[in-house]
Amino acid sequence: MDLLKSIHIFQQVVEQQSFSRAADKLNLVPSAVSRQISELEKWLGVRLLNRTTRSLHLTDEGRQYLEKMASITSQISDLKTLNQDTSQLEGRVKLTAPMMLGQFVIPDILSQFKQQNPNVQLSLTLLNRKVDIIEEGYDLAIRAGHLSDSNLHARKIGEVRVKTVAHRTYLTNHPAIESPKDLHEHNCIINGALSVPKRWSYNIDGTSKAIKVDGDLETNESSCILSFAKAGLGVALLPEFYVKKAIQSGELVELLAEFAPEPLPVNLIYPSSRLLSPTLRGLIDFMVGDFKQISIT
C-alpha cells in the first residue's frame, strides 16, 4: 500500500464528502477510492468513516487521524517548498468567514493579497454558522466573537464594535429608549445567525449583562437587518461598519451608546497541530497586518 497516496485519497473523500466526487477529483474510479480507504483502515486498525448509500461521516477515530494526517501532509508540503523563494507563493488556500466580514472587509484584504501573489488560489466560503474546519476541509477560518476552548490555534487580528440603532420614524412612534431594559417594550430585529439570538449584551454598571429582546422580524443576514432598520421596522444591533454611514447621514439614530458592549474580537483559526505551509503562513501574516490598516469598527 502507498501510504501517502491513501492518506491523500482519504483527505479528498472527507473534503468532497463523497467517494464518487473524490474519485472525479483524483481521476480515479470510485472502486479504487473505496479500496484505498479500506486498506488504510486495515493498516491503521480502526474504522475511519461510517458510510451509507447516501452519506458518510467521520468516526471519532477518523477525526483524530484526519488531523494527524493533515500535519503529515503539511510537513511534506513544507519539504517540497523548503528551497523555494517564499516571495513567490503558490498553492491553494481554502478559507471561511462569517457573512458580515465577508461582505465588507475580507474581499478588500484578499484582493490585495491576490495582487501580490497571483499564483495563489483562494477559495472563500461565507457561512453564518460555526464551521468544523478539520472535518470540512478548511485551511483557515475567520471568526468574530469569543472563542470556546478547542484544539485550534487562534490569532487575534482585530475587533468589531456593535451599535444599537433605529430609524427616526420608528423612534417617533414608540416609547423612548434610555436604558437597555427599555428594549423589552420594543420590536427588536432578531439576528438568527447569533448563538443566542434573543439576548443582546450591554455594559451595565461596569458589567456585561444580557438583555432579553424579542420582535416579529428575524433573519440570519445582517444586510437584511440593516434594510429593515432603515425602513423603520424596529431596533437593530449591528456591527459599526454596517451602520456608520447611516448614522453620519442621520438616516439611523444610535441608541444606548453609553451602554455599548465590549468589542467582539476577530480571530484567525487553524489547527494547532498542523505545520503551516509557506503560502498559508504568508496569508495569515498578510491578514494580520491588513486588519490593522483596514477599519472594521
C-alpha positions in Angstrom: 0.0 0.0 0.0 1.2 3.5 -0.9 0.5 5.2 2.5 0.9 8.7 1.3 -1.5 8.1 -1.6 -4.0 6.5 0.7 -3.8 9.5 3.1 -4.3 11.9 0.2 -7.4 9.9 -1.0 -8.8 9.8 2.5 -8.4 13.6 2.8 -10.2 14.1 -0.6 -13.1 11.8 0.4 -13.6 13.9 3.6 -13.3 17.2 1.8 -15.7 16.2 -1.0 -18.0 14.3 1.3 -18.4 11.6 -1.3 -16.4 8.7 -2.8 -17.6 9.4 -6.3 -16.7 13.1 -6.1 -13.3 12.4 -4.7 -12.8 9.9 -7.5 -13.6 12.5 -10.1 -11.3 15.0 -8.4 -8.5 12.4 -8.4 -9.2 11.0 -11.8 -9.8 7.5 -10.3 -12.7 5.1 -10.4 -14.9 5.0 -7.2 -14.0 1.4 -6.6 -10.3 2.3 -6.4 -11.0 5.1 -3.9 -13.1 2.7 -1.8 -10.3 0.1 -1.9 -7.7 2.6 -0.8 -9.8 3.7 2.2 -10.4 0.1 3.2 -6.7 -0.7 3.0 -5.9 2.4 5.1 -8.4 1.4 7.7 -7.0 -2.1 7.8 -3.4 -0.8 8.1 -4.4 1.5 11.0 -6.7 -1.0 12.6 -9.6 1.5 13.0 -12.7 2.5 11.1 -12.2 6.0 9.7 -15.6 6.5 8.1 -19.2 5.5 8.7 -20.7 5.3 5.3 -24.2 4.6 3.9 -25.6 4.7 0.4 -26.5 8.4 0.9 -23.9 9.8 3.2 -20.6 9.4 5.1 -19.3 10.7 8.4 -16.0 10.6 10.2 -15.8 8.4 13.2 -14.2 9.8 16.3 -11.0 7.9 15.4 -11.3 9.2 11.8 -11.5 12.8 13.1 -8.3 12.3 15.2 -6.4 10.6 12.3 -7.5 13.3 9.8 -5.9 16.0 12.0 -2.7 13.9 12.4 -2.6 13.3 8.6 -3.0 17.0 7.9 0.1 17.6 9.9 2.0 14.9 8.0 1.0 16.2 4.5 1.7 19.8 5.6 5.2 18.8 6.6 5.7 17.0 3.3 4.5 20.2 1.5 7.0 22.2 3.6 9.8 19.9 2.4 8.8 20.5 -1.2 8.9 24.2 -0.8 11.9 24.4 1.5 14.2 25.8 -1.2 11.5 27.9 -3.0 11.5 31.6 -3.0 8.9 32.5 -0.4 8.3 35.8 -2.1 6.6 33.8 -4.9 3.9 32.0 -3.0 1.8 29.4 -4.8 -0.8 26.7 -4.0 -4.4 26.7 -2.8 -5.9 28.0 0.4 -9.5 27.2 1.4 -10.9 29.6 4.0 -14.3 30.5 5.5 -15.6 33.6 7.2 -18.9 34.9 8.5 -21.2 36.9 6.2 -20.7 40.2 8.0 -17.0 40.2 7.4 -17.2 38.7 4.0 -19.4 41.4 2.7 -17.4 44.4 4.0 -13.8 43.6 4.9 -12.5 40.3 3.6 -12.7 40.9 -0.1 -10.5 44.0 0.0 -7.8 42.2 2.0 -7.9 39.1 -0.2 -7.8 41.2 -3.3 -4.6 42.9 -2.2 -3.1 39.6 -1.2 -4.0 38.1 -4.6 -2.5 41.1 -6.5 0.8 40.5 -4.7 0.6 36.7 -5.0 -1.0 35.9 -8.4 -0.1 32.2 -8.3 -2.1 31.5 -5.1 -5.6 30.1 -5.5 -8.1 31.3 -2.9 -11.4 29.6 -2.1 -13.6 31.7 0.2 -16.9 30.4 1.6 -19.1 32.7 3.6 -21.3 31.0 6.2 -23.4 32.1 9.1 -22.5 29.1 11.2 -19.6 27.7 13.2 -17.5 25.5 10.8 -15.6 22.4 11.8 -12.6 23.4 9.7 -10.8 20.0 10.1 -13.8 17.8 9.2 -15.0 20.2 6.4 -11.5 20.6 4.9 -10.8 24.3 5.5 -7.2 25.6 6.0 -8.3 28.7 7.8 -11.4 30.3 9.4 -12.1 33.8 10.4 -14.4 34.2 13.4 -15.9 37.1 15.2 -16.8 36.7 18.9 -15.3 35.0 21.9 -13.9 31.5 21.3 -14.6 28.3 23.2 -11.8 26.1 24.2 -10.6 23.8 21.4 -7.6 22.2 19.8 -7.4 25.0 17.3 -4.8 27.8 17.2 -6.2 31.4 17.4 -4.6 34.6 16.3 -6.4 37.8 17.1 -6.4 40.2 14.1 -8.9 42.8 15.1 -12.1 43.8 16.8 -15.7 44.6 15.8 -17.8 47.2 17.6 -21.6 46.8 17.6 -24.1 49.6 17.8 -27.8 49.7 18.6 -29.8 51.7 16.0 -33.3 52.6 14.8 -34.9 54.9 12.3 -36.3 58.3 13.4 -39.8 57.3 12.3 -39.7 54.3 14.5 -38.5 56.3 17.5 -41.1 58.9 16.9 -43.9 56.3 17.2 -42.6 54.3 20.1 -41.5 54.9 23.8 -38.1 56.4 24.5 -35.1 54.1 24.9 -33.0 55.3 27.7 -31.6 52.1 29.1 -31.2 48.5 27.8 -34.1 47.3 29.8 -36.4 49.6 27.7 -35.8 47.2 24.8 -38.4 44.9 26.4 -41.1 47.3 25.2 -39.7 47.4 21.6 -39.8 45.5 18.4 -36.2 44.3 18.0 -35.0 42.8 14.7 -33.5 39.4 15.6 -30.3 38.1 14.1 -30.8 34.3 13.7 -27.2 33.8 13.0 -26.2 34.5 16.6 -25.7 31.6 19.0 -28.3 33.3 21.3 -30.3 35.5 19.0 -32.7 37.0 21.6 -30.1 38.0 24.1 -28.3 41.4 23.5 -25.3 42.2 25.7 -24.7 45.6 27.2 -22.3 47.1 29.6 -24.4 48.0 32.7 -22.6 49.3 35.8 -19.3 48.0 34.5 -20.6 44.5 33.9 -21.6 42.8 30.7 -25.3 41.8 31.1 -27.6 40.0 28.6 -30.9 41.7 27.9 -33.8 39.6 26.6 -35.3 41.0 23.4 -38.0 39.9 21.0 -39.6 41.0 17.8 -41.6 40.0 14.8 -38.7 40.1 12.3 -35.9 37.6 12.2 -33.2 36.9 9.6 -29.7 35.4 9.6 -28.3 38.1 7.3 -27.0 41.5 8.6 -27.7 43.4 5.4 -31.4 42.4 5.7 -31.4 43.6 9.3 -30.0 46.9 8.1 -32.7 47.3 5.5 -35.4 46.5 8.0 -34.0 49.1 10.4 -33.8 51.8 7.6 -37.5 51.0 6.8 -38.4 51.9 10.4 -39.5 48.4 11.3 -37.6 48.1 14.6 -34.4 48.4 16.7 -31.3 46.7 15.3 -28.0 45.6 16.8 -25.3 45.6 14.1 -21.6 45.9 13.5 -20.5 49.6 13.3 -19.2 49.2 9.7 -22.8 48.4 8.6 -24.4 51.4 10.2 -21.6 54.1 10.3 -22.7 55.9 7.1 -26.4 55.8 8.0 -25.7 57.3 11.5 -23.5 60.0 10.0 -26.2 60.9 7.4 -28.9 60.9 10.1 -30.8 58.1 8.4 -30.4 56.0 11.6 -30.0 57.1 15.2 -27.6 55.4 17.6 -29.1 54.3 20.8 -27.7 53.3 24.2 -24.1 54.4 23.3 -23.2 54.8 27.0 -24.1 51.1 27.5 -22.2 49.8 24.4 -20.8 46.3 24.9 -17.1 45.5 24.7 -15.9 45.0 21.1 -16.0 41.5 19.7 -12.6 40.0 18.9 -11.9 38.8 15.4 -9.6 35.8 15.2 -7.9 33.6 12.6 -8.4 29.9 13.4 -6.4 27.0 12.2 -5.4 23.5 13.5 -2.7 23.9 16.2 -1.0 20.6 15.3 -0.6 21.5 11.7 2.7 22.9 10.4 1.8 25.9 8.2 2.8 25.9 4.5 4.7 29.0 3.4 1.5 30.1 1.5 -0.8 29.7 4.4 1.7 31.4 6.7 2.1 34.2 4.2 -1.7 34.7 4.0 -2.1 34.7 7.8 0.7 37.3 8.3 -0.7 39.4 5.5 -4.2 39.4 7.0 -2.9 40.3 10.5 -1.1 43.3 9.1 -4.0 44.4 6.8 -6.7 44.2 9.6 -4.6 46.8 11.4 -4.8 49.1 8.4 -8.5 48.5 7.4 -11.1 49.8 9.8 -13.6 47.2 10.9 -15.0 49.4 13.7 
